[in-house]
Amino acid sequence: MTQPTFAESAPQTAPNAAAIARSAAVVIFILAAGKAFSLSEKWIGLDRFGIGLDWDTFATANQLPEQLYNLIGGGALAFAFIPVFGGLLGKDRAAAWRLASNLLNTVLLVAFTLATITAILAPWLVANVLAPGYANPYAPTSAITNPLSGELLTAFARPDRVMQTANLMRILLLSLVIFSASGLFSGILHTHQHFILPALSPILFDVGNLFGVTFLASRFGIYGAAIGAVMGASLHALIQVPGLIRCRAQWRPLLDWRDPALREVIVLMIPRAIGLALANFDLLVAYNIASQLETGSSAALNRGYTLMQLPQTLIGTAMGIVIFPTLAVLSAAGDRDGKRAAMSGALRFILIASIPAAIMMVVAGRPLVGILEGGAFDPDSADRVFNVLRLFALSVVTWSVLEVVARSFYADKDMVTPLIGEIIQTVLFLILATTFVQTLRIGGVAFANGLTVGLQVIFLLVILRRRWGGIHEGTLILTTLKALAASGVMALAMTAVWPLIESLPLPIPRRFLLLVQAGLQIGVGGVVYLIVATLLGVTEIRRLPGMILSRRKQLSPAAD
């Protein structure tokens, strides 16, 4: 993709479908490379820590810093900032950069204040909010029954689970401040239709994580992983600086909370921040439940959720990133037909990609998880992670669709309707998670997540259809049915071919054997899906390559 030459004002015309497809392809390619690299970090982390107590504390400690970032420097900031900043760029460049400087300084101040308060309260938050199940003594039973074994002295020498989690959280809170600036950098670059550096930034974050679990953990244990995460956050921000220079970003040391543009962003952020708080509250509930189950439940939930995000990020997040600036431009221009066409086209892409990805996760997920086996991550641990992962499969579809549906409201500067959807989803999640966990254990939390997000999506689509006078719902339903039918045939083919693939005499180590077997099974399934979907008339499969490769073809994303 050729990057635009940035003039004194941002272009205010929405890119055509071919440009959107090319941008999406570039973002997906970079994110895929990043996720492949991320797997190496997960591999080494699982080999070193497994899904035992240390990773339980790390996964729990990371929740609050991550949620605070999402609240003040992540989604809430970007969704409120891009429509306002993009509108100002086309009218008054100086005012636009004044807003960016003012907002950056404000966000950094808030992030630093929250990080300081959270660090002070960390032990209380862990013991009473995040993981009350950790408040039990750290010492193993054998240390008490056999005090001469030396285990009792070791247990006293180490911090208990509450303090270990609190200390890890204090380190990870440094990332909160760094990510707060980095999130705004991404919003600025996305507004300029510049997607490459923001897409590369997660790879640099994983570089820091990999350094932490590979080198620092050998000296500092689980604390090395936390230090590596902070290093990764720094790289995440620094990689975007060249892009800011290219689009002539301007920074001023000011804090003007009376600025109308800043107030507009804050007003738009408030409902979105509340919505994100509710979404993150779901994770707090999930880890609270996990902390009261058998050891390893928090880690299994964390690993299953992380693996689920691989396809969800490549499909839903990538398309959401690319389509949001376009929807914002169309909304500012009052082009309802254009918004409807862009959103429908994005959703159809997501449906034809996420539905087979979810099915593949269920059918071929176990050998994929098995690739990570080794060291402390034994086959029993892999089974537990897979049990969570397959129940997260529905989330691949529902979360991916939500990425675009929610952004359709944000482009219209409507943050309240998605908030109502979040409230409904949170209430249902509390009910279903506590119900399903009785029979499905920690996997019940995963299934409740995907199901309730799906209900939230339906609620939002019904409102959007009324507001926009239609959303090409007939085409969307037909695409869904065709994707489900093709995915069903794909699942049958993958299941039928597995015994043959499993019996192949390949004299290679188990990890590589599982990688080859899973790759062959997914490859067969992918070919079958493409053939059946094409025969069923899923036209997007035929059109997409041309839209990506041709720079001259001007295709509309409207429904057929």
C-alpha positions in Angstrom: 0.0 0.0 0.0 1.4 3.4 -1.0 1.3 5.8 1.9 -0.4 9.1 1.2 1.6 12.4 1.1 0.2 14.4 3.9 -0.7 18.0 3.0 -1.7 20.8 5.3 -5.1 19.2 5.9 -6.3 15.6 6.0 -8.2 14.3 3.0 -11.9 14.5 3.6 -13.1 12.1 0.9 -13.7 8.5 2.0 -11.4 5.9 0.3 -13.1 3.5 -2.2 -13.7 -0.2 -1.5 -10.5 -1.2 -3.3 -8.4 1.1 -1.1 -10.2 -0.2 2.0 -9.5 -3.8 0.9 -5.8 -3.0 0.3 -5.5 -1.3 3.6 -7.2 -4.2 5.3 -4.9 -6.7 3.6 -1.8 -4.8 4.7 -3.0 -4.6 8.3 -4.0 -8.3 8.3 -0.7 -9.3 6.9 1.2 -7.3 9.5 -1.0 -8.4 12.3 -0.6 -12.1 11.2 3.2 -11.7 11.2 2.9 -10.1 14.7 0.7 -13.0 16.0 3.1 -15.6 14.5 5.9 -13.8 16.4 3.7 -13.6 19.5 3.3 -17.4 19.4 7.0 -17.8 20.0 6.7 -15.6 23.1 3.7 -17.7 24.3 5.6 -20.8 23.5 8.6 -19.8 25.6 6.4 -18.4 28.4 4.4 -21.6 28.6 7.6 -23.7 28.5 9.0 -21.7 31.5 5.9 -21.0 33.6 3.2 -23.4 32.3 -0.3 -22.5 33.7 0.7 -22.8 37.3 0.7 -20.4 40.2 3.2 -17.9 38.9 1.3 -17.3 35.7 -1.9 -17.1 37.7 -0.5 -14.1 39.6 0.8 -12.5 36.4 -2.5 -12.9 34.5 -4.4 -11.5 37.4 -1.9 -8.6 38.0 -2.2 -7.6 34.3 -6.0 -7.2 34.4 -6.3 -3.8 36.2 -3.5 -2.0 34.3 -4.8 -3.3 31.0 -8.4 -2.2 31.8 -7.3 1.2 33.0 -5.5 1.7 29.7 -8.6 0.6 27.8 -10.5 3.1 29.8 -8.4 6.2 29.4 -5.9 5.6 26.6 -7.3 2.8 24.5 -10.7 2.4 22.9 -12.5 5.2 24.7 -9.9 7.8 23.7 -9.5 6.6 20.0 -13.2 6.4 19.3 -13.9 9.8 20.7 -10.8 11.5 19.3 -10.8 10.4 15.7 -14.1 11.9 14.6 -13.3 15.3 16.3 -9.7 15.4 15.3 -10.5 14.4 11.7 -13.1 17.1 11.4 -10.7 19.8 12.7 -7.9 18.7 10.3 -10.0 19.6 7.3 -10.9 23.1 8.7 -8.2 24.4 11.0 -4.9 22.4 11.2 -3.6 24.5 14.1 -6.7 23.8 16.2 -6.4 20.1 15.4 -2.9 19.9 16.7 -3.7 22.0 19.6 -6.4 19.5 20.5 -3.9 16.6 20.1 -1.4 18.3 22.4 -3.9 19.2 25.0 -5.4 15.7 25.0 -2.0 14.0 25.2 -0.9 16.1 28.2 -4.2 15.5 29.9 -4.2 11.8 29.3 -0.7 11.4 30.6 -1.5 13.3 33.8 -4.6 11.2 34.4 -2.7 8.0 33.7 0.1 8.9 36.0 -2.3 9.8 38.8 -4.3 6.6 38.5 -1.2 4.5 38.3 0.1 6.0 41.5 -3.1 5.5 43.4 -3.5 1.9 42.1 0.1 1.0 43.1 -0.5 2.2 46.6 -3.8 0.2 46.9 -2.5 -2.8 45.0 -2.5 -5.4 47.8 -6.0 -4.4 49.0 -7.3 -4.5 45.4 -5.9 -8.0 44.8 -7.2 -9.5 48.1 -10.6 -7.9 48.0 -11.5 -7.2 44.3 -9.4 -9.0 41.7 -8.7 -12.4 43.3 -10.1 -12.9 46.8 -9.2 -16.6 46.4 -5.5 -15.6 46.7 -5.9 -14.5 50.3 -5.1 -18.0 51.5 -1.6 -19.0 52.7 0.9 -19.6 50.0 2.6 -22.6 51.7 1.8 -26.0 50.2 0.2 -28.6 52.4 3.3 -30.8 52.3 5.4 -28.0 53.8 3.2 -28.0 56.9 2.9 -31.8 57.3 6.7 -32.3 56.7 8.5 -29.2 58.1 11.9 -30.9 57.8 11.6 -31.1 54.0 12.7 -27.5 53.6 9.5 -26.5 51.7 8.2 -24.6 54.7 11.3 -22.3 54.8 11.0 -21.8 51.0 7.3 -20.8 51.4 8.1 -18.2 54.1 10.9 -16.8 52.0 8.6 -16.2 49.0 5.8 -13.6 49.0 2.3 -14.9 49.2 0.1 -14.8 46.1 -1.5 -11.5 47.1 1.8 -9.6 47.5 3.3 -11.3 44.4 0.3 -10.2 42.3 0.4 -6.7 43.8 4.1 -6.3 43.1 3.7 -7.5 39.5 0.8 -5.0 39.1 3.0 -2.2 40.3 5.6 -2.9 37.6 2.9 -3.3 34.9 1.3 0.0 35.8 4.3 1.7 34.2 2.9 0.3 30.9 -0.3 2.2 31.6 1.4 5.6 31.3 3.3 4.6 28.2 0.3 3.0 26.4 -1.8 6.1 27.1 0.5 8.1 24.9 0.9 5.3 22.3 -2.9 5.0 22.0 -3.3 8.6 21.0 -0.4 8.2 18.5 -2.3 5.4 16.8 -5.5 7.6 16.6 -3.6 10.4 14.9 -2.0 8.0 12.4 -5.3 6.2 11.7 -7.0 9.6 11.0 -4.4 10.2 8.3 -5.2 6.7 6.8 -1.8 5.6 8.0 -2.1 2.0 9.3 1.3 0.4 8.9 3.2 1.7 12.0 0.2 1.3 14.4 -0.1 -2.3 13.1 3.6 -2.9 13.6 3.5 -1.6 17.2 2.1 -4.8 18.7 5.0 -6.7 17.2 7.4 -4.5 19.0 5.4 -5.0 22.2 5.8 -8.7 21.8 9.6 -8.2 21.2 9.7 -6.8 24.7 7.6 -9.6 26.1 9.8 -12.2 24.4 12.9 -10.6 25.9 11.3 -10.7 29.3 10.2 -14.4 29.3 13.4 -15.5 27.5 16.2 -13.6 29.3 14.9 -11.6 32.2 12.8 -14.4 33.6 15.8 -16.6 34.0 17.2 -14.0 36.5 14.1 -12.4 37.9 11.5 -15.2 37.5 7.9 -14.0 36.8 9.0 -10.4 37.5 11.2 -10.6 34.4 8.1 -11.1 32.3 6.6 -8.0 33.8 9.7 -5.9 33.1 9.7 -7.2 29.6 6.1 -6.0 29.2 7.1 -2.5 30.2 10.0 -2.6 27.7 7.5 -3.7 25.0 5.2 -0.9 25.8 8.0 1.6 25.3 8.8 0.1 21.9 5.1 0.1 21.0 5.1 3.9 21.4 8.5 4.6 19.8 7.8 2.8 16.5 5.0 5.2 15.8 7.1 8.4 16.2 8.4 8.4 12.6 4.8 8.4 11.4 4.0 11.4 13.5 7.0 13.2 12.1 5.8 12.4 8.6 2.3 13.8 9.1 3.8 16.9 10.6 2.5 16.3 14.1 2.8 19.3 16.4 3.1 19.2 20.2 2.7 22.1 22.7 3.1 22.0 26.5 -0.4 23.2 27.4 -3.2 22.1 29.6 -6.3 24.0 28.6 -9.4 22.2 30.0 -11.6 25.0 28.8 -10.9 24.1 25.1 -14.3 23.3 23.5 -12.7 20.6 21.3 -11.2 18.9 24.3 -14.5 19.1 26.1 -16.2 17.5 23.1 -13.8 14.6 23.1 -14.2 14.1 26.9 -18.0 14.2 26.6 -17.8 11.6 23.9 -15.3 9.5 26.0 -17.5 9.3 29.1 -20.2 6.9 27.8 -17.6 4.9 25.9 -15.3 4.7 29.0 -18.3 3.5 31.0 -19.0 0.9 28.4 -15.4 -0.3 28.4 -15.5 -0.4 32.2 -18.4 -2.7 31.9 -16.7 -4.9 29.3 -13.6 -5.0 31.5 -15.8 -5.8 34.5 -16.7 -9.0 32.7 -13.0 -9.9 32.8 -12.8 -9.0 36.5 -15.7 -11.3 37.2 -14.1 -14.0 35.1 -10.8 -13.9 37.0 -12.7 -13.6 40.3 -14.5 -16.8 39.5 -11.3 -18.5 38.2 -9.4 -17.6 41.4 -11.9 -19.7 43.4 -11.6 -22.7 41.2 -8.7 -25.2 41.0 -5.2 -23.9 40.6 -4.4 -23.0 37.0 -7.9 -21.9 36.1 -6.9 -18.2 35.8 -3.9 -19.1 33.6 -6.1 -21.5 31.4 -8.6 -18.7 31.0 -5.8 -16.2 30.1 -4.2 -18.5 27.6 -7.5 -19.6 26.0 -8.6 -15.9 25.7 -5.2 -15.0 24.2 -5.3 -17.8 21.6 -8.9 -16.8 20.7 -7.8 -13.3 20.0 -5.4 -14.5 17.3 -8.2 -15.0 14.6 -10.4 -12.3 16.2 -7.7 -9.7 15.9 -6.8 -10.6 12.3 -10.4 -10.5 11.2 -12.4 -8.2 13.4 -9.9 -5.7 14.8 -8.1 -5.3 11.4 -11.3 -4.5 9.6 -12.5 -2.2 12.5 -9.3 -0.3 12.4 -9.5 0.3 8.7 -13.2 1.0 8.3 -13.6 3.4 11.3 -11.9 6.5 9.7 -14.0 5.9 6.6 -17.2 5.7 8.5 -16.3 8.9 10.4 -15.7 10.8 7.1 -19.0 9.5 5.6 -20.8 10.4 8.8 -19.4 14.0 8.8 -20.5 14.3 5.1 -24.0 13.1 6.0 -23.7 10.2 3.5 -26.0 7.6 5.0 -26.0 5.4 1.9 -22.2 5.4 1.9 -22.1 4.4 5.6 -24.6 1.6 5.0 -22.6 0.3 2.1 -19.2 0.5 3.9 -20.5 -1.2 7.1 -22.3 -3.9 5.2 -19.2 -4.7 3.1 -17.1 -4.8 6.2 -19.5 -7.1 8.0 -19.8 -9.5 5.0 -16.0 -9.8 5.0 -16.0 -10.6 8.7 -18.7 -13.2 8.4 -17.1 -15.1 5.6 -13.8 -15.1 7.5 -14.7 -15.5 11.2 -17.3 -18.3 10.9 -14.9 -20.8 9.3 -12.1 -19.6 11.7 -14.3 -20.4 14.7 -15.2 -23.8 13.4 -11.5 -24.5 12.7 -10.7 -23.6 16.3 -13.1 -26.3 17.5 -12.0 -29.0 15.1 -8.2 -28.4 15.0 -7.7 -26.4 18.2 -6.2 -29.3 20.2 -3.2 -30.0 17.9 -2.6 -26.2 17.7 -2.5 -25.9 21.5 -0.3 -29.0 21.5 2.3 -27.1 19.5 3.0 -25.1 22.7 3.5 -28.2 24.8 6.8 -28.6 26.6 8.5 -27.8 29.9 5.9 -26.8 32.5 3.2 -26.8 29.9 2.4 -30.6 29.7 -0.4 -32.4 27.7 -2.8 -32.1 30.7 -2.3 -28.4 30.8 -2.8 -28.3 27.0 -6.1 -30.2 27.4 -7.4 -27.6 29.9 -6.5 -24.7 27.7 -8.2 -26.3 24.7 -11.3 -26.9 26.7 -11.5 -23.2 27.3 -10.4 -22.3 23.8 -13.2 -24.3 22.0 -15.8 -22.6 24.2 -14.3 -19.3 23.2 -15.0 -20.1 19.5 -18.3 -18.2 19.4 -16.4 -15.1 20.6 -14.4 -15.1 17.4 -17.5 -14.3 15.4 -19.4 -12.1 17.9 -16.4 -10.0 18.9 -15.3 -9.5 15.3 -18.8 -8.3 14.2 -19.0 -6.0 17.3 -15.7 -4.3 16.2 -17.5 -2.9 13.1 -21.1 -2.5 14.5 -20.0 -0.5 17.5 -17.8 1.7 15.4 -20.8 2.5 13.2 -22.3 4.3 16.2 -19.0 5.9 17.2 -18.6 7.4 13.7 -22.0 9.1 14.3 -20.6 10.4 17.6 -23.2 8.2 19.4 -21.6 6.7 22.4 -24.7 6.2 24.5 -26.5 3.4 22.4 -23.4 1.1 22.6 -23.3 1.8 26.3 -26.8 0.5 26.7 -25.8 -2.6 24.8 -22.8 -3.0 27.2 -25.1 -2.8 30.2 -27.4 -5.4 28.8 -24.5 -7.7 27.9 -22.9 -7.3 31.4 -26.1 -8.2 33.3 -26.6 -11.3 31.1 -22.9 -12.2 31.4 -23.1 -12.2 35.2 -26.1 -14.5 35.1 -24.9 -16.9 32.5 -21.2 -17.1 33.7 -22.2 -18.0 37.2 -24.6 -20.5 35.8 -22.4 -22.2 33.2 -19.4 -22.5 35.5 -21.3 -25.0 37.6 -21.1 -27.6 34.8 -18.4 -26.3 32.4 -16.0 -24.9 35.1 -13.9 -22.1 33.7 -14.9 -23.0 30.2 -18.4 -21.8 31.1 -17.1 -18.3 31.5 -15.7 -18.4 28.0 -19.0 -19.6 26.5 -21.0 -17.0 28.4 -18.8 -14.3 27.0 -19.3 -15.2 23.3 -23.0 -15.7 23.8 -23.8 -12.5 25.5 -21.7 -10.4 23.1 -23.7 -12.0 20.3 -26.9 -10.8 22.0 -25.4 -7.3 22.3 -24.6 -7.3 18.5 -28.2 -8.2 17.7 -29.5 -5.4 19.9 -27.2 -2.8 18.2 -28.0 -4.0 14.6 -31.7 -3.7 15.2 -31.2 0.0 16.3 -28.8 0.7 13.4 -31.2 -0.8 10.9 -34.0 1.6 12.0 -31.7 4.6 12.2 -30.0 4.1 8.8 -33.1 2.9 7.0 -31.7 -0.6 6.5 -28.3 -2.2 6.7 -28.5 -4.6 3.7 -29.8 -7.1 6.2 -31.0 -9.5 3.5 -27.5 -9.8 2.0 -26.0 -10.1 5.5 -28.3 -13.0 6.5 -27.7 -14.7 3.2 -23.9 -14.4 3.6 -24.2 -15.8 7.1 -26.2 -18.8 6.0 -23.8 -19.5 3.1 -20.8 -19.2 5.4 -22.3 -21.6 7.9 -23.2 -24.1 5.2 -19.7 -24.0 3.7 -18.1 -24.2 7.2 -20.2 -27.3 8.0 -18.9 -29.1 4.9 -15.4 -27.9 5.8 -15.7 -29.3 9.4 -16.8 -32.7 7.9 -13.8 -32.7 5.6 -11.4 -31.8 8.3 -12.8 -34.5 10.6 -12.7 -37.1 7.9 -9.1 -36.4 6.8 -7.7 -36.2 10.4 -7.1 -40.0 10.8 -5.1 -40.0 7.6 -3.1 -37.0 8.5 -2.5 -38.4 12.1 -1.2 -41.7 10.7 1.5 -40.0 8.4 4.9 -41.5 9.3 6.8 -38.3 10.0 10.0 -38.8 12.1 10.1 -35.3 13.6 9.7 -33.9 17.1 6.2 -33.8 18.6 5.8 -30.1 18.4 6.7 -29.9 14.7 4.6 -33.0 14.0 1.6 -31.3 15.6 2.4 -28.2 13.6 2.5 -30.1 10.3 -0.7 -32.1 11.2 -2.6 -29.0 12.2 -1.4 -27.1 9.1 -2.5 -29.9 6.8 -5.9 -30.3 8.5 -6.5 -26.5 8.3 -5.2 -26.4 4.8 -7.6 -29.0 3.6 -10.4 -27.3 5.5 -9.6 -23.9 4.0 -9.6 -25.3 0.4 -12.9 -27.1 0.9 -14.4 -23.9 2.4 -13.3 -21.7 -0.5 -14.6 -24.2 -3.0 -18.0 -24.7 -1.3 -18.5 -21.0 -0.6 -17.7 -20.2 -4.2 -20.2 -22.8 -5.4 -22.8 -21.3 -3.1 -22.3 -17.9 -4.6 -20.3 -16.0 -2.0 -19.2 -13.4 -4.4 -16.8 -11.6 -2.0 -14.4 -14.5 -2.3 -14.1 -13.9 -6.1 -14.0 -10.1 -5.8 -11.6 -9.6 -2.9 -8.3 -10.6 -4.7 -9.0 -8.1 -7.5 -9.9 -5.4 -5.0 -6.6 -5.9 -3.2 -4.3 -6.3 -6.2 -5.8 -3.8 -8.6 -5.2 -0.1 -7.9 -7.5 1.0 -10.7 -10.6 -1.0 -10.0 -13.3 1.2 -8.4 -15.6 -1.2 -6.7 -18.4 -0.2 -4.4 -18.8 -2.0 -1.1 -22.6 -1.9 -1.5 -24.6 -5.1 -1.4 -25.1 -7.1 -4.5 
